[in-house]
Amino acid sequence: MPLHAAPDDTCAQTCPPLEITVIGAGYVGLVTGACLAYIGHHVTCVDSNGAKIAELLNGAIPIYEPHLVELIALARQRGGIEFTTDPADSVKRSDVVFIAVGTPPLATGASDLRFVEAAARQIGSAMDASRRRVIVNKSTVPIGSGNLVGMLVRDGATHDPEIQFAVASNPEFLREGSAISDSLFPDRIVVGADDPETHAIMELLYRPILDQSFIAPPFLERPAGLNPVPLVKTTLPSAEMVKYAANAFLAMKISFANEIANICERVGAEVADVTLGIGLDSRIGGRFLSAGIGWGGSCFGKDLQSLTHTAAEYGCKSLLLDATQEVNRRQRQLIIQKLQERLKILKGRTIGLLGLAFKPETDDLRDAPSLTIAKRLQEMGARVRAYDPVAMDACKREYPELAIHYCNSVEELADNADALVLVTEWADFQELSFPALASRMRGSVIVDGRNAFNADDVRSAGFDYCGIGRGTQRVAVVRRIRSEASRETGPDVVSRPAAKSAGG
Ligand SMILES: NC(=O)c1ccc[n+]([C@@H]2O[C@H](COP(=O)([O-])OP(=O)(O)OC[C@H]3O[C@@H](n4cnc5c(N)ncnc54)[C@H](O)[C@@H]3O)[C@@H](O)[C@H]2O)c1
């Protein structure tokens, strides 16, 4: 096993660095590669997209992820990180080869495994019998894909019948926008494999993270009280299932909050208070209980569809998964309904979207609610404008068919608009001056799709404010009760958390 110097890392003596290849340098592959190199391993990131690799070789990064540029710079000095389009050399010298390519949805809802299959064959054809390797599925893949990868690696390796390898499943739980923190300080690491030797290599690989024995990067504080990270060691299908079950549960929590929000709206209750009230129950937990437009992103939708598809292959009808997805579809349509209720006619109206990315701190637009809403508004004859601090270039590039007018500022977005819709709760949007915006607009409607604005402030600027599941006429009453209660009971009264967009 090759050893590499890992400067100023005390862990280097106890955890020999491994030689690693990561196939696929996207959101997951790049962050994984950078984190593994940061903790002392030597990593080669491979991507078939030559333009991405050229950017990386020039010191830039092809995605928006906070602190990734700095982490890669540190990773170069520590374990070392290289970039290439050709996996052959690095696979030959690697102990561990990660597959981190995309698994987009097919029209049937099943996962498109083309990229995983190609990567597995490439790994097989590059391997020799010089060592036993572990091939790790980090991509989210349907149950049983570990077997499939094993078969395809073997198919690719017909040149050498002596090759030795094992397949492991190591699902990824990072969230875009906080991907580095999620990778270096995870809640848990899950590894599925069929034999103890493979588990042992994976444990060695992650030892510095499991023990939290590495020095945190200067831009990222180790969360206070973080204990050693639990390692869940299990079989291949169980690890594959953990990823789908985790995403299904998170998506279900949000859809549950949205279901409750829609009832709240009718009965005059305030959903944020209701979810606060239930989330403080430690059996429930308050995270992922924010009502709003619903979830989006590259993972939740496709993973739920894929799990539903797998269940159907085995004759199971997954009622809860179906409902979770249906509620989410309805939330996007709800925005259109709210605009219709207020503006009546959408034809000829100008609607400004505040935000495009599926959540703040990313430029990722995959399955973003903004896309569905923009398309629907255009079908109904409205003109759509948008402003997003980060994701506009990606939107122009990837969705040219959406004839969105992109604005350079929120002020430009507001000019003569009939309504504004908060789609992504970027921190910048918390600083908006509502009176200034109101003076630029033709209409006065604000649909707060993330329940992120203070309804009273927005209304007092003359807007017709409309959130999701907010007992609209009662906000002032709720605030009065709250402030009276806090005077009486002090710190026992907990304030509502701000809404968060979610998805994965
Ligand atoms: N993005 C997330 O937040 C997230 C979180 C958890 C899990 N996942 C899962 O991780 C996987 C990767 O997701 P992503 O968001 O990083 O995707 P991505 O599209 O950002 O990156 C995939 C990369 O793989 C490259 N690629 C495809 N085939 C290749 C090949 N044969 N050789 C080399 N490179 C190849 C593509 O060019 C692309 O750059 C998916 O299965 C996804 O479901 C993603």
The ligand as a Tripos MOL2 file, in Angstrom:
@<TRIPOS>MOLECULE
LIG
   44    48     1     0     0
SMALL
NO_CHARGES

@<TRIPOS>ATOM
      1 N1        -25.7010   16.2220   -5.7770 N.am      1 LIG1
      2 C1        -26.0660   15.8040   -4.5880 C.2       1 LIG1
      3 O1        -26.4170   16.6000   -3.7110 O.2       1 LIG1
      4 C2        -26.0310   14.3380   -4.2580 C.ar      1 LIG1
      5 C3        -26.1230   13.9460   -2.9060 C.ar      1 LIG1
      6 C4        -26.0820   12.5850   -2.6120 C.ar      1 LIG1
      7 C5        -25.9780   11.6570   -3.6320 C.ar      1 LIG1
      8 N2        -25.9160   12.0770   -4.9320 N.ar      1 LIG1
      9 C6        -25.7660   11.0480   -5.9710 C.3       1 LIG1
     10 O2        -24.4170   11.0610   -6.3960 O.3       1 LIG1
     11 C7        -24.3350   10.7700   -7.8010 C.3       1 LIG1
     12 C8        -23.5980   11.8840   -8.5190 C.3       1 LIG1
     13 O3        -24.3550   13.0730   -8.3840 O.3       1 LIG1
     14 P1        -23.7550   14.4910   -8.7750 P.3       1 LIG1
     15 O4        -24.7500   15.4920   -8.3150 O.co2     1 LIG1
     16 O5        -22.3650   14.5940   -8.2940 O.co2     1 LIG1
     17 O6        -23.7740   14.3870  -10.3650 O.3       1 LIG1
     18 P2        -23.0710   15.3610  -11.4250 P.3       1 LIG1
     19 O7        -23.8930   15.2850  -12.6400 O.co2     1 LIG1
     20 O8        -22.8100   16.6800  -10.7910 O.co2     1 LIG1
     21 O9        -21.6620   14.6890  -11.6860 O.3       1 LIG1
     22 C9        -21.4830   13.4950  -12.3650 C.3       1 LIG1
     23 C10       -20.2170   13.6090  -13.1800 C.3       1 LIG1
     24 O10       -19.8990   12.3240  -13.7070 O.3       1 LIG1
     25 C11       -19.2970   12.5220  -14.9630 C.3       1 LIG1
     26 N3        -19.3010   11.2380  -15.6910 N.ar      1 LIG1
     27 C12       -20.3530   10.5630  -16.2040 C.ar      1 LIG1
     28 N4        -19.9280    9.4020  -16.7390 N.ar      1 LIG1
     29 C13       -18.5940    9.3330  -16.5470 C.ar      1 LIG1
     30 C14       -17.5970    8.3660  -16.8490 C.ar      1 LIG1
     31 N5        -17.8860    7.2050  -17.4290 N.pl3     1 LIG1
     32 N6        -16.3220    8.6330  -16.5250 N.ar      1 LIG1
     33 C15       -15.9990    9.7870  -15.9170 C.ar      1 LIG1
     34 N7        -16.9090   10.7360  -15.5900 N.ar      1 LIG1
     35 C16       -18.1860   10.5030  -15.8900 C.ar      1 LIG1
     36 C17       -20.0990   13.6360  -15.5900 C.3       1 LIG1
     37 O11       -19.3960   14.2770  -16.6410 O.3       1 LIG1
     38 C18       -20.3290   14.5410  -14.3810 C.3       1 LIG1
     39 O12       -19.3290   15.5310  -14.2800 O.3       1 LIG1
     40 C19       -25.7760   10.5700   -8.2580 C.3       1 LIG1
     41 O13       -26.0850    9.2140   -8.2250 O.3       1 LIG1
     42 C20       -26.5760   11.3140   -7.2110 C.3       1 LIG1
     43 O14       -27.8690   10.7930   -7.0710 O.3       1 LIG1
     44 C21       -25.9160   13.3890   -5.2630 C.ar      1 LIG1
@<TRIPOS>BOND
     1     1     2 1
     2     2     3 2
     3     2     4 1
     4     4     5 ar
     5     4    44 ar
     6     5     6 ar
     7     6     7 ar
     8     7     8 ar
     9     8     9 1
    10     8    44 ar
    11     9    10 1
    12     9    42 1
    13    10    11 1
    14    11    12 1
    15    11    40 1
    16    12    13 1
    17    13    14 1
    18    14    15 2
    19    14    16 1
    20    14    17 1
    21    17    18 1
    22    18    19 2
    23    18    20 1
    24    18    21 1
    25    21    22 1
    26    22    23 1
    27    23    24 1
    28    23    38 1
    29    24    25 1
    30    25    26 1
    31    25    36 1
    32    26    27 ar
    33    26    35 ar
    34    27    28 ar
    35    28    29 ar
    36    29    30 ar
    37    29    35 ar
    38    30    31 1
    39    30    32 ar
    40    32    33 ar
    41    33    34 ar
    42    34    35 ar
    43    36    37 1
    44    36    38 1
    45    38    39 1
    46    40    41 1
    47    40    42 1
    48    42    43 1
@<TRIPOS>SUBSTRUCTURE
     1 LIG1         1 GROUP 0 **** ****
